Structures are given as structure tokens and as C-alpha cells.
């Protein structure tokens, strides 16, 4: 029976491609108040390339699938495109700085992804019963935050596939992925933070355990506080997206005249959002907002009418609750409540 190899065996996987740039690249075109379009153009979708951007020649590119499978296979891009195409609308969020989960970064977009259902490809190779995780390798390699990595690798629990819609994506909004967003093929795991949707895919490995690369062990692990049942505490992987919301309008520092004024924004969570409350007095009181519909795994829109009284500064805030009952914390975490200061003019 095949067994999953160590991550080390694939450390040189990325070195057949050119990296340009060969250093960390962050690009965040849109601030929260600029998220006015329901579908985010690819050019406006944030980029975090931990170790740089691989420049891949499609003629030489293949995707290998090995490990705990019945038949190891290698797929060309043409072969990938022969599978039935699926399109899924889904939000896409960066988890923020890997070692600083307490710092909100608000890097978010919502796009229409096109590609192949991962389950279809795995049915082709035949996943063995012992497999519990999918390891995904990217062509990127190098240094991130002083940590060397032979290739970017993340893992995904296979039971996530039972919820559906995990794609091998080759399109955003009907256009091919560009180099910054993972050309020619990337993983898409709706409801999981973007760090898990590996770009520039080179290899998939079915395994009976978690991967042991730096992006699964040293980075992207949240602390678990000690408790009665777990006195030593520990860590948990950064997988599912916690409930979050932000106000798009009014924008920060806006001048607000007499009402009514519409407060609206975006909200999202793994599994969807159940409700959003809005405060116009810095969190002292909260009022239920109207919540819009969700398409596939997309973000949702919330709205509330406000009749400002008096003059002076006002702090607007929104707080989402997901369908499992979890809600945004007040501060000190990646999904902390977002606040907007505006000025009431009374005019």
C-alpha cells in the first residue's frame, strides 16, 4: 500500500520555475470603504505571495497526484480543462500576518471562481481509506520571515470535501488566473482563509497525517488557552473563516447631514452569517440590520437606516454572528469589530 512521503521529498519542486519577484509581495488595492462592487475585479483582489511569484510556462506545467491513492497520476493543463467546469461565487479573505492573529487586516474580496471540482479529480485517482488529509504544494519557494521553505505546502482535512465546492481553479470572473493570483491553477477552499487555497499548484498528496512544512507547523497556528480539560493549551490550524463584517458606507471621516442615512457593508463567515447588528454610538447600543442573500459562498450585504441626532463625532460599528452562534470579538483578534468615525454636521 502506498504511503505519504515526508514534505522534504518535495523541497525542490519549485526550482524549475523563475521567481519574479523572489521575495514577499503584499498588494492590497482596496480599503474597506472601497468594496463597493459585489464582484471584485481580479486586478483589485489582494495579493500575498509569501516567497514571491513563480512565472510558469504552461507548456511545461503538470499537476501530479500521489500518496494514498489507487493510481498515482500526472495531469497536463489540457487534461485538467477536460473535466466538467464549475463556477462558484465565494469570498476570499487573507488570514493576516501568520504570527499575529490578534491583528485585523481586512483583506477581503468576492469573486466568481471557475475550475474543476476537486472531488472529480480525486475519484479519477481513487483515494484510499487510510487517507485523512490532502497536502497541496505550490511552485513558490524561498524565504519568508527568516524561514526557508523548499515549496509552499498546506494541508486540508479530507472531510471538508463532504461540504462540497472545493475547486482546482483556473479562472477568476471568467478570465484566466493572472500570475499574481496563482496561474495556471490554484486550490480554492470556500469558507477557509486564503492561506489554504494554495496558488501555483504543482503537486497534491493524499496522506494519513498533517503535513510538517513551516506553513503548517510554525506559521498559521492560533494559540489555544489552557483550560480545565486542556491544562497545557496548544494550537489549532487557521482553517475556517470566523464571522466578520465591515462598514462600506459611510466612509471613514465622512460628513453626515440630516437623515435618513443608509449604513451598509459586507459580512461573511464559513457556513454563512445569521445576523448583523450595527451600533452608531461606539458599541453602547446595537440594532439589527437587514441581511441580504448569499450566493454560493459569497459575502452578504447588510443595511440599516440611521437618523443621526445632533452634531459631532459618531463611531459606527458592525458585528456579525455566524450560523453556529459565534460572533465578532470587540478587539484583539483578526476578525475584531470594525469601527468607522464620522462627523454629524446637523445640516
C-alpha positions in Angstrom: 0.0 0.0 0.0 1.4 3.5 -0.9 2.3 5.7 2.0 2.6 9.5 2.1 6.2 10.7 1.9 7.7 13.4 4.0 7.4 17.0 2.9 11.2 17.1 2.4 10.9 14.9 -0.7 9.3 17.8 -2.5 11.5 20.6 -1.3 13.0 21.2 -4.8 9.6 21.1 -6.6 9.6 24.9 -7.1 13.1 25.3 -8.5 12.2 24.5 -12.1 10.4 27.9 -12.4 11.6 31.5 -12.3 10.5 33.6 -9.3 9.8 37.2 -10.0 10.0 38.8 -7.6 11.7 36.3 -5.3 10.6 38.0 -2.1 7.5 38.6 -0.1 4.9 40.6 -2.1 1.8 42.1 -0.5 -0.7 44.1 -2.6 -3.9 45.4 -1.1 -5.6 47.7 -3.7 -8.9 48.3 -1.8 -9.7 49.7 1.6 -12.9 48.6 3.3 -14.9 51.6 2.1 -13.9 50.9 -1.4 -15.5 47.4 -1.5 -18.5 48.8 -3.4 -18.7 46.2 -6.2 -20.3 42.9 -5.3 -17.9 41.0 -7.6 -14.2 42.1 -7.1 -12.2 42.5 -10.3 -9.1 40.3 -10.3 -6.9 43.5 -10.5 -8.4 44.7 -7.2 -8.2 41.3 -5.4 -5.5 41.4 -2.7 -2.2 39.5 -3.1 0.0 37.8 -0.5 2.9 36.0 -2.2 4.9 34.7 0.8 8.1 34.0 -1.1 7.5 35.7 -4.4 5.7 34.9 -7.6 6.5 31.9 -9.8 6.5 32.6 -13.6 5.3 29.3 -15.1 5.5 28.1 -18.7 2.2 26.4 -19.3 3.8 24.0 -21.9 6.0 22.5 -19.1 3.4 22.6 -16.3 1.8 19.4 -14.8 0.0 18.5 -11.7 0.9 15.2 -10.0 -1.4 13.4 -7.6 0.2 10.7 -5.4 0.3 9.2 -1.9 -2.6 7.2 -0.5 -4.4 6.7 -3.9 -5.2 3.7 -6.0 -3.4 5.2 -9.1 -0.9 8.0 -9.0 -1.4 10.3 -12.0 0.0 13.4 -13.6 -2.3 15.9 -15.3 -1.4 18.4 -18.0 -3.4 21.7 -18.1 -5.3 20.4 -21.2 -6.3 17.3 -19.3 -7.5 19.4 -16.3 -9.6 21.5 -18.7 -11.3 18.3 -20.0 -13.1 17.8 -16.7 -16.5 19.5 -16.4 -16.1 23.2 -15.5 -17.8 24.5 -12.3 -18.3 28.1 -11.3 -18.6 29.2 -7.6 -19.1 32.6 -6.2 -17.1 32.9 -3.0 -15.5 35.4 -0.7 -11.7 35.3 -0.4 -10.0 36.5 2.8 -6.4 36.8 3.9 -5.8 35.5 7.4 -3.4 38.3 8.0 0.1 38.1 9.5 0.8 34.4 10.3 2.3 35.1 13.8 -0.1 37.9 14.7 -3.7 36.6 14.7 -4.7 39.4 17.1 -4.2 42.0 14.3 -7.1 42.6 11.9 -6.1 43.3 8.3 -9.5 43.4 6.5 -8.1 41.9 3.2 -11.2 40.6 1.6 -12.8 40.2 -1.9 -15.6 38.3 -3.5 -15.2 36.7 -6.9 -16.6 34.1 -9.3 -14.2 31.2 -9.4 -14.1 28.8 -12.4 -12.4 25.4 -12.4 -12.7 21.7 -11.7 -14.4 20.1 -8.8 -11.6 18.5 -6.7 -13.8 15.5 -5.9 -14.0 14.6 -9.6 -10.2 14.5 -10.0 -9.8 12.5 -6.8 -12.4 10.0 -8.0 -10.1 9.5 -11.0 -7.1 8.6 -8.9 -9.1 6.7 -6.2 -8.5 7.8 -2.6 -7.6 5.0 -0.2 -9.5 4.6 3.1 -6.4 5.5 5.2 -6.2 9.0 3.7 -7.2 11.8 6.1 -5.6 14.9 4.7 -4.8 16.5 1.4 -1.4 18.1 1.1 -1.2 20.9 -1.6 2.2 22.1 -2.9 2.8 25.3 -4.7 5.7 26.1 -7.1 6.8 29.0 -4.9 9.8 28.6 -2.6 12.3 30.7 -0.7 12.5 32.8 2.4 9.5 34.2 4.4 10.1 36.0 7.7 13.5 34.4 8.0 12.1 30.9 7.5 13.3 28.9 4.4 10.9 26.7 2.6 11.6 24.4 -0.3 8.0 24.8 -1.5 4.8 26.3 -0.1 2.7 23.4 1.3 -0.6 23.4 3.2 -2.9 20.6 4.3 -6.7 20.2 4.3 -8.8 17.7 6.2 -10.5 15.4 3.7 -13.8 15.6 5.5 -14.0 19.2 4.2 -14.8 17.7 0.8 -18.1 16.4 2.1 -19.3 20.0 2.2 -18.6 20.4 -1.5 -17.3 23.2 -3.8 -13.6 22.7 -3.3 -12.1 23.6 -6.7 -8.9 23.4 -8.7 -9.5 26.9 -10.1 -8.1 28.3 -13.3 -10.4 31.3 -13.7 -11.4 34.4 -11.8 -14.5 36.2 -13.1 -14.4 34.3 -16.4 -10.7 35.2 -17.1 -7.6 33.1 -16.6 -5.8 33.5 -13.3 -3.0 36.0 -13.6 0.5 35.3 -12.3 -0.2 37.1 -9.0 -3.2 35.0 -8.2 -1.9 31.6 -9.0 -1.6 30.9 -12.8 -2.2 28.4 -14.1 -4.0 26.5 -11.3 -4.7 27.0 -7.7 -6.7 25.4 -4.9 -9.9 27.1 -3.8 -11.4 26.1 -0.4 -14.5 28.2 0.1 -15.0 29.2 3.8 -11.3 28.7 4.6 -8.8 31.5 4.9 -6.9 32.2 1.7 -3.6 30.8 3.0 -5.2 27.3 2.5 -6.1 28.0 -1.2 -2.6 27.2 -2.5 -1.5 29.1 -5.6 0.7 27.9 -8.5 -0.2 24.2 -7.8 2.5 21.6 -8.6 1.5 18.6 -6.6 -1.3 17.0 -4.5 -0.5 14.3 -1.9 -3.1 12.2 0.0 -1.8 11.4 3.5 -2.9 9.9 6.8 -1.5 12.8 8.8 -0.9 16.6 8.7 1.9 18.0 6.7 5.0 19.1 8.5 6.2 22.1 6.5 6.7 25.6 8.1 3.4 26.9 6.9 1.5 24.2 8.8 3.7 23.9 11.9 5.5 27.2 12.6 3.0 29.6 10.9 -0.7 29.9 10.7 -1.5 28.3 14.0 -3.7 30.0 16.6 -3.0 29.6 20.3 -5.4 27.7 22.5 -5.5 29.0 26.1 -5.1 26.4 28.9 -8.4 25.1 30.4 -9.6 22.5 32.8 -9.9 19.9 30.1 -6.7 21.1 28.4 -4.3 22.4 31.0 -1.4 22.7 28.6 -3.3 24.7 26.0 -1.9 24.3 22.5 -2.6 25.5 18.9 -5.2 25.0 16.2 -4.7 25.4 12.4 -6.0 28.5 10.7 -8.7 26.9 8.6 -12.3 28.1 8.8 -13.1 31.8 8.5 -14.5 33.4 11.6 -17.6 35.7 11.3 -16.7 39.2 10.2 -18.3 42.3 8.9 -17.2 45.8 7.9 -19.0 49.0 7.0 -18.5 50.2 3.4 -20.6 53.3 3.7 -20.4 55.9 5.2 -16.7 56.0 4.6 -14.3 57.0 7.4 -14.3 60.7 8.1 -17.5 61.3 6.1 -19.6 64.4 6.9 -23.1 63.3 7.7 -26.1 65.6 7.4 -29.6 65.2 8.4 -31.1 61.7 8.0 -32.1 59.3 7.0 -28.7 57.9 6.2 -28.1 54.3 4.9 -25.3 52.4 6.7 -24.3 49.4 4.7 -21.5 46.9 4.5 -20.2 43.4 3.8 -20.3 40.3 6.0 -19.0 36.8 5.7 -18.2 33.6 7.6 -17.6 29.9 6.9 -21.1 28.4 6.7 -22.7 31.8 6.3 -23.8 34.7 8.5 -27.0 34.5 10.6 -27.3 38.2 11.6 -25.5 41.6 11.7 -26.0 44.3 14.4 -25.0 47.9 13.9 -24.0 50.5 16.5 -24.0 54.2 15.9 -22.7 55.1 19.4 -19.4 53.3 19.6 -20.8 50.0 20.8 -23.1 51.1 23.7 -26.2 50.1 21.9 -26.8 47.7 19.0 -29.6 47.5 16.4 -30.4 44.6 14.0 -29.5 45.3 10.3 -31.3 43.9 7.3 -29.2 41.0 5.9 -29.0 40.3 2.2 -29.0 36.9 0.5 -25.9 34.7 -0.1 -24.9 33.2 -3.5 -22.9 30.0 -3.1 -20.2 31.0 -0.6 -20.3 34.8 -1.3 -20.2 37.6 1.1 -23.5 39.1 2.1 -24.7 42.7 2.3 -26.2 44.3 5.4 -28.1 47.6 5.6 -29.6 49.8 8.3 -31.3 53.2 8.2 -29.9 55.8 10.6 -31.4 59.1 11.6 -28.4 61.0 13.2 -29.2 63.4 16.1 -27.2 66.4 17.0 -23.7 67.2 15.8 -20.2 66.0 16.5 -18.3 62.7 16.0 -20.1 59.3 15.9 -18.5 55.9 15.9 -20.2 53.4 13.6 -19.6 49.7 14.2 -20.9 46.4 12.9 -20.9 42.9 14.5 -21.7 39.7 12.7 -22.9 36.4 14.2 -22.5 33.2 12.2 -24.9 30.3 11.9 -23.2 28.4 14.7 -23.6 31.3 17.1 -20.0 32.7 17.1 -19.7 36.4 16.8 -17.0 39.1 16.3 -14.9 40.0 19.3 -14.6 43.6 20.4 -10.9 43.7 19.8 -7.5 41.9 19.6 -8.3 39.3 17.0 -8.2 39.0 13.2 -12.0 39.4 13.0 -12.4 42.1 15.6 -15.2 44.6 15.2 -14.5 47.3 12.7 -15.2 50.9 13.6 -15.8 54.0 11.4 -15.6 57.5 12.7 -17.9 60.1 11.0 -18.9 63.7 11.8 -22.5 64.7 12.2 -23.0 68.2 10.8 -26.7 68.6 11.6 -27.2 70.3 8.2 
